[in-house]
Amino acid sequence: MREQNEGAARMQEPGRVADVRRRNLALVLAHIGPDAPASRADIASATGLTKAAVSSLVTDLLATGLVEEIGVTRVGGRGRPGVGLALAPRPGAVGAEVNVDYLAAGIVDLHGELRFHEVAEAANRGRAPGDVLAELTELVARCSARAADAGMTLLGGGLAVPGLVDPGRGTVLTAPNLAWRKADLSTELTGLAPRTPLGVAVSNEADSAALAELWYGRGASLGSYLYVSGEVGVGGGLVLGTELFSGPGGHAGEVGHVVVEPGGRRCSCGGRGCLETVAGQEAILAAAGITDGGSTTAERMSVLLTALRNGDARAIAAVAHAGHCLGIAVVSCARLVDLSAVVLGGHFATLAAWLRPVLLDSLDDFAPGLVAPGSAVFSELGATAALRGAAGSVLRRALATPYELLG
């Protein structure tokens, strides 16, 4: 009896009571969606909490701004109507991306909609990180001002970069295609979304894009998959079940540096014959004979598309070789991690009409039946995937830990 009384007393300790309430806040919020309204009674029935407890928790959730009351609901035409609860569209997060040849910024709302978006061409390779972030901050500021005019409240932000990162320290450990190494961005990150409750975190571009595919694209229906990001470099993100797997050192999913041509060209990583050396944008353009000539990568990619549409043999061969090698890399990853699907984004999605047949042939040749044709898909998120994922991580944190917004 004494032990039972002591146990009951421990459960009433202020810290433990607060922990229970925090868990219940997230539990209630998990039963409130963006579209179909849920009443307090619906939530009580679904969670097993008392109606009084749910009402108290909803009061706190309304105070966070994450939830709004949207009218009344009635089930079966009987009883008192309930006030509907739904995720509010006003909270949002900053998504930003630094890549080799462009900067991008946007605001994503709690419903997953990209409300505002700006892109600027920029030759970022070899530029000082501080200079790049200063320019990016201007893009973000314009998007944030438009969001404020629309009545939105920013919760925080995320920055995606093409490299290995230490999110806890706000550091880019290495980004070979930017020529960045041990770049401390902690001060600059704060300036992207100042005075926001959840702050700003840095992430790997391909990892963020892989999560965007899970949350806002086709990933949820695919099970475990490899996301392959095609830019100047080639990145990858592994989603196992419903979780991103980056490994203890953050290196997992680096499909761009899987060797597909032993004895091939040197890669920016220092290795030789990596997928990036044959399937990155610059590699495909060079193989197609489309040289720089002072033009931007986007302009040269447009030239490539025109050449492909016109049946240019050299352009078609360049894309075909990239697709063949892409199949080798995907099969290698799928064998090792037991993947059932692959999602291709960036320029791979842009080149899908020419790339898909070759990729499917390669997958079938090297591993018949391992990745079914219907499980090799191209992303529909376009060039916004990475910044959507970076912003989405902040929004997911808010939904998982709403008590952080209560002050």
C-alpha angles and dihedrals in degrees: 000000000000091000090050092051091049090050092051090048091052090053089057094053109122094242093051093046089051091050091052091050092049091052091048092050089058091043093055092044090053088063094054115084135188097252121018107060120232123205125220088251091053090053093047090052093047097046102035091234120133118261089243091054092048091049091052092048092047089054089059092045091052087053091056091057091232093109133046136188110241107183131282137320129200126191119206094350093274135109130013116325116249127227109250120235125202139161109276118241094214101076112084145161137224117249117192135173136195115197134167096267106018147031124219137186135178146159119239120194129216090266090060095253119143098228101177130017137179131179128188127186111235134165097228101165108118095001119134110265091232092056092048093049092048090057092044091051089060091055091048092048091056092050092045092051090053090049091052090050088054091054096253125149118215118222098186140295150246133222120206120202132176097248148061113295143189103217093187092061099031090240134142102217095192135345106174097186090053092041089234123145127176091349110177107212098167095114095044092048091061090057093057093068109008121191094011119141097232100038126209129297131194120228142175111272096228093045090053091047090050090054092047088055089052095048104032107015140042099300098097091067096048105064112212112006146164116236113207116199117203117203131121082309128030119243134179141202128196120217113188111189102320099331134087111238114204099156129235093295098036093247100112116117096027092144092156088073098048106120111246100159113040106208091020130131124315114263129217087250090063094252129108133243097012120164088249091064092063105024105036117104095255092047093052093045092050092049089050090052094245104141130194102253090169093298125127124252090251091054092049091048087055089053089050092053091051091050091050092050089050091052096247105181096213093051092047091049092050092053092043092054090048091051093048092052091043088059091053091052094046092050091050091053094043093052092050101044102026095242122179100195147021129212119200121204140169115033091350088068090046090054095042096120091061099028101049100067093048093045092051091049090050093049091048093046097051100033115010111209096001095110111022117221090248090054095058100081138166121232119251094199093086120196092338098072098098097047091044089054093046091052092040092058089061092047091049089051090053091051093047096046107025091159088075088072095055095077 
